Amino acid sequence: MKEIRVGIIGGGMISHRHMTIYSNIQRHAEQLGFTAKVVAVAEIDAAKLEAWRQRYGFDAKDCYTDFREMLKRDDLDTIDVCVHNNLHAPVSIAVMKAGFDCYCEKPISSNWHDANMMTEAAKKLGRKFHVQISSIMTPQSRVARDMIARGDLGDLYYVNLHFFSQRRRPGYDLPQFTTDFYTKKVAGHGPLIDLGIYLISQILFVTGVPELKSVSGFATRGLEYDDRLIKDPNGFTVEDFGTGFAKYANGMTFNVLGASAGNYRDYGLTYILGSKGGLEITGTDTTGGKFAAAANANAATLFGGAPELTFFGDQGGRNVTVELNCAENGNLEELADPSKLLYNDNQVMWLAYKLGILNDETRYNTPEIAKNMLLLTDGLFLSSELGREVTVDEIKAMSKSMAITDQETPFGTIHYDLDF
Ligand SMILES: NC(=O)c1ccc[n+]([C@@H]2O[C@H](COP(=O)([O-])OP(=O)(O)OC[C@H]3O[C@@H](n4cnc5c(N)ncnc54)[C@H](O)[C@@H]3O)[C@@H](O)[C@H]2O)c1
């Protein structure tokens, strides 16, 4: 049985979910034909590192405050990057430059420029690179993609994606999350990239990643804030609201609206309209499916409810509405074709890709999907700034790096050299 030895960088909240997934992979090793073991961890905060060490029973020699020391080891097969958004590019590039293939948390980065830099680094350095987009690793997304590719919806002309929370700002209303989620320097942007990476990427995935032409958008920190609740000295500096209208070369238009807070009720509304049919997507999985949940528990989905699809169309001139039971269809699909298991979890797909069981054609190209998603959001922010519609060429030309190049740590400054 092939065992992949993993080193984790960043021992915060999401690293624990990654650990749950690795332990579920171990439980399903027979079925998968491979397994993975986390053998080293790096975390700049010594107290957090020690808590991590005790929780997972690691030896002190396998725990590092400086990840660059961990990268000197020769017994690691891959590195799993769990630091925050604007550290994804510098840390992933350092990992790949040190000779490792790399798996990185979402969002690949906060902007197209840095995402492009990461995929270019992977290409130039000859490393495998994959990112977390759990929303596309589901039977729901596969069924929707297959229906659209088969022509069940006909020509696509409109997508509506709204995700609105009355009060759901990580680190502010939700204190269990780090305040890094709302500081521009670290997070880059607000809900459009935080949850948007799941929801916008899902739309691009199911519609075949169409070619973007232009975007018109508006983004703001619209609400009044209570300074007493802002715990970060840098302030709350990301948007809490953004909306945009994108046009694609295939004729599809895309209306997106995302808010982490605003004076309206929580709601999500996602539907795709085509000349022959429409599809509603509900309960998108933003947590990673069954491997991400502790044994025998269910993964959470956005706005609750199981991931489902509803098809609207006509049969012989009569309107029909068809519910597609995604969980049940997913189980049947896996029974009929066990390789589908490789498509139901990010880390499983990453390990299968790393081992060559999946290749560049058969894995989902998560970095490219994430890059296309960031073209849309960069376009939305740029349009908001300039007060006019922007073309895809303008978005690429004006996308600015937000990568952190000098990081202050308790043991000194880490300088990231982004040349590769
Ligand atoms: N928290 C969640 O539920 C969640 C869910 C999905 C994705 N994510 C993504 O995961 C990433 C991390 O989020 P989080 O909630 O785990 O944040 P976190 O702050 O809890 O964890 C990040 C950790 O990285 C450490 N770190 C920073 N720089 C480091 C370095 N150079 N070397 C080693 N360690 C370093 C920090 O000290 C911190 O402990 C974000 O990009 C976020 O979007 C988080």
The ligand as an SDF file (V2000), in Angstrom:
LIG
                    3D

 44 48  0  0  0  0  0  0  0  0999 V2000
  -11.2800   28.2660    9.1330 N   0  0  0  0  0  0  0  0  0  0  0  0
  -12.0290   27.6720    8.2450 C   0  0  0  0  0  0  0  0  0  0  0  0
  -13.1300   27.1290    8.5200 O   0  0  0  0  0  0  0  0  0  0  0  0
  -11.5860   27.6140    6.8000 C   0  0  0  0  0  0  0  0  0  0  0  0
  -12.3710   26.8690    5.9200 C   0  0  0  0  0  0  0  0  0  0  0  0
  -11.9280   26.7090    4.6170 C   0  0  0  0  0  0  0  0  0  0  0  0
  -10.7580   27.3120    4.2270 C   0  0  0  0  0  0  0  0  0  0  0  0
  -10.0370   28.0780    5.0720 N   0  0  0  0  0  0  0  0  0  0  0  0
   -8.8260   28.7420    4.5730 C   0  0  0  0  0  0  0  0  0  0  0  0
   -7.6880   28.2740    5.2940 O   0  0  0  0  0  0  0  0  0  0  0  0
   -6.7320   29.3140    5.4120 C   0  0  0  0  0  0  0  0  0  0  0  0
   -6.3400   29.4310    6.8650 C   0  0  0  0  0  0  0  0  0  0  0  0
   -7.4790   29.7580    7.6280 O   0  0  0  0  0  0  0  0  0  0  0  0
   -7.6030   29.3630    9.1560 P   0  0  0  0  0  0  0  0  0  0  0  0
   -8.9900   29.6450    9.5510 O   0  0  0  0  0  0  0  0  0  0  0  0
   -7.0340   28.0110    9.3860 O   0  0  0  0  0  0  0  0  0  0  0  0
   -6.6310   30.4710    9.7820 O   0  0  0  0  0  0  0  0  0  0  0  0
   -5.7660   30.3430   11.1060 P   0  0  0  0  0  0  0  0  0  0  0  0
   -5.2680   31.6930   11.4010 O   0  0  0  0  0  0  0  0  0  0  0  0
   -6.5520   29.6110   12.1430 O   0  0  0  0  0  0  0  0  0  0  0  0
   -4.5720   29.3910   10.6640 O   0  0  0  0  0  0  0  0  0  0  0  0
   -3.4790   29.8210    9.9060 C   0  0  0  0  0  0  0  0  0  0  0  0
   -2.2340   29.4730   10.6980 C   0  0  0  0  0  0  0  0  0  0  0  0
   -1.0690   29.6770    9.8890 O   0  0  0  0  0  0  0  0  0  0  0  0
   -0.0500   30.1020   10.7560 C   0  0  0  0  0  0  0  0  0  0  0  0
    1.0190   30.7070    9.9530 N   0  0  0  0  0  0  0  0  0  0  0  0
    1.0460   31.9350    9.3860 C   0  0  0  0  0  0  0  0  0  0  0  0
    2.1900   32.1020    8.7060 N   0  0  0  0  0  0  0  0  0  0  0  0
    2.8990   30.9720    8.8370 C   0  0  0  0  0  0  0  0  0  0  0  0
    4.1490   30.5430    8.3470 C   0  0  0  0  0  0  0  0  0  0  0  0
    4.9170   31.3330    7.6010 N   0  0  0  0  0  0  0  0  0  0  0  0
    4.5760   29.3070    8.6720 N   0  0  0  0  0  0  0  0  0  0  0  0
    3.8270   28.4880    9.4420 C   0  0  0  0  0  0  0  0  0  0  0  0
    2.6150   28.8430    9.9350 N   0  0  0  0  0  0  0  0  0  0  0  0
    2.1610   30.0750    9.6290 C   0  0  0  0  0  0  0  0  0  0  0  0
   -0.7470   31.0750   11.6900 C   0  0  0  0  0  0  0  0  0  0  0  0
    0.0010   31.3160   12.8610 O   0  0  0  0  0  0  0  0  0  0  0  0
   -2.0520   30.3410   11.9380 C   0  0  0  0  0  0  0  0  0  0  0  0
   -1.9820   29.5120   13.0880 O   0  0  0  0  0  0  0  0  0  0  0  0
   -7.3810   30.5800    4.8360 C   0  0  0  0  0  0  0  0  0  0  0  0
   -6.8670   30.8040    3.5540 O   0  0  0  0  0  0  0  0  0  0  0  0
   -8.8490   30.2470    4.7800 C   0  0  0  0  0  0  0  0  0  0  0  0
   -9.5150   30.8660    3.7020 O   0  0  0  0  0  0  0  0  0  0  0  0
  -10.4160   28.2210    6.3730 C   0  0  0  0  0  0  0  0  0  0  0  0
  1  2  1  0
  2  3  2  0
  2  4  1  0
  4  5  1  0
  4 44  2  0
  5  6  2  0
  6  7  1  0
  7  8  2  0
  8  9  1  0
  8 44  1  0
  9 10  1  0
  9 42  1  0
 10 11  1  0
 11 12  1  0
 11 40  1  0
 12 13  1  0
 13 14  1  0
 14 15  2  0
 14 16  1  0
 14 17  1  0
 17 18  1  0
 18 19  2  0
 18 20  1  0
 18 21  1  0
 21 22  1  0
 22 23  1  0
 23 24  1  0
 23 38  1  0
 24 25  1  0
 25 26  1  0
 25 36  1  0
 26 27  1  0
 26 35  1  0
 27 28  2  0
 28 29  1  0
 29 30  1  0
 29 35  2  0
 30 31  1  0
 30 32  2  0
 32 33  1  0
 33 34  2  0
 34 35  1  0
 36 37  1  0
 36 38  1  0
 38 39  1  0
 40 41  1  0
 40 42  1  0
 42 43  1  0
M  CHG  2   8   1  16  -1
M  END
$$$$
